Amino acid sequence: MLKSVLVRIITCVVCISMLTVFAPVSAAQETGSDKPSQWAEREIAEAINNDLVPEQLQSNYRSNIKRSQYVLLALKVFDAAGKSVDIKESRPFIDTLGHKYEQEIVKAYNAGIVKGDGKGNFHPDNFITREEIASLVVNLLMQITPDKDFTVKGTYTYGDSDKISEWAKYYIDFCFENKILAGYGNNVIDPKGNATIEQSIALLYRLAKNEGLIGGTEGPIRLENVGTAVANAFIAEYSAKTFDILKALAENDKVEITSFWEKSATVSLEYNTISLNSPEFEKNLFALVHNIGEELFVTAYKELMIENFKDGEKGALLLDEYIGRMKEKELIDIYEQVNETEIFVIESIQDIDGSVSYMVGYIQRKP
């Protein structure tokens, strides 16, 4: 059983080591008949992981989204940005009085996130089109990052450009240029089509991720450019020294940080890969080793092991015991119980051509 687990982990390390992305999500999402579309599964899982999806919208993902439901999503991003609201107008709309989301709509209006029709109505239960939600997303972004440059740099042609309302062209171009909005096949935008719950979650998740409010970054990455919220969350999960170790590594021309999230990071050296993860059930440090003679890798792996685990120094000593055999490309398969919650493992990976690589891991089970 351990071996099968390790194989799965190796696969994650080889790809981009995104274990935190697939942490458990809501029961509604697991029912089978209520899952999001395949294209949206990963982004929705990440959005839920980052507390961007209210419970009311963790179901019926493929159904059209109402204006009041969009408010719930927008407020999650607004709150993630650390913004506060002064309620200066408590009854902005006639048709939201007594609505189940009345207070949320009032808050969103006072935050400048949404507007009415100019006649005192909000139409809370109307569906939203894709071009409308593009404008709503840009308006939200203007409220949370007012100093951002909102000009559109490029010129874009879509498969159905003739169907985009003139007023919506700027908003669609901005979202498209900033990878918030994606088209369908042949770059079809479907501007008049109703936006679905899953599309809306994806749009707002991308906005939040682009602005460094949540989630992480995929690389190559310069840690000095990582959003403050993400960096602080990573440091809270691990330590400031762990962050500094990664930052120092990235100063080497042969090293790239290829993934950085609140609870995980992946570093690609010239020949080897290191992956640090902290999903709900365990904290682990894995490495895919093609060349154990890479001294920078050995030093970095030991530093991360010692800094992040109670008996990491014992793990470093165990690694030293096997370095000679790994240099000789011997087949190794060990499992060392370091203490009640921590284990050290090395597993050989023999390719078809006979070459040998190794998976090295240090795992701490969480209570």
JOHU-V198267 format. One line per field, one symbol per residue. phi: phi as a letter, one per 20 degrees, with the letter a starting at -180 (. if undefined). psi: psi as a letter, one per 30 degrees, with the letter a starting at -180 (. if undefined). burial: # if it has 16 or more other C-alpha atoms within 10 Angstrom, else .. Layout:
BEGIN
phi=???
psi=???
burial=???
END
This chain:
BEGIN
phi=.gfffffffggffffbldgffdfgdffffefnfdeffgfegfffffffgeldcfgfdealgeefeefffggffffffgffemedceeececfcfedfnffdgffffffffenfccdendnddlfdffdeffffffffffffffecfeffdfeeddcddfcgfeefgfeggfffffffeleddeeglleelfefffeffffffffffgfffemfbmbcdefcdffefggfffffffffdaffggfffffgffefecceebbcfcbbccdefcccdcdcbffeadbcdbdddbffffffgfffffffffdcgdffffffffgfdggfffemffcbcbdffbfdccccccfcdfgenfcccddbccdfef
psi=eeeeeeeeeeeeeedgihefeglkaleefgfefgllleffeeeeeeeeeghfjlefghlheflkkleeeeeeeeeeeeeffgklkkjfjfifkegfkfkfgeeeeeeeeffgellagfggkfifgklkleeefeeeeeeeefefiffljglkelkkklfheffkkeffeeeeeeeeeghekklakghkeheflkkleeeeeeeeeeeeeeggeabakkakkjfffkkeeeeeeeeeecleeeeeeeeeeffkfgkkjfkjleglkkkjaeflkkkkliaeflkljlkjjfjffjeeeeeeeeeeeeefkeheeeeeeeeeefeeeeefhlkkjljjjeaffklkkkkkjklegflklkjkkkkjkl.
burial=.....#..##..##.######...#...#.....##...##.########.##...######.###############.##.........###..#.....#.########.###......###..################.#.......#.....#..#..#...##########..###......###..########################...#.#..##.#######.##...##.##..##....###############..########...##########...###.##########.##.###.##......#..#..#.....#...########......#########...
END
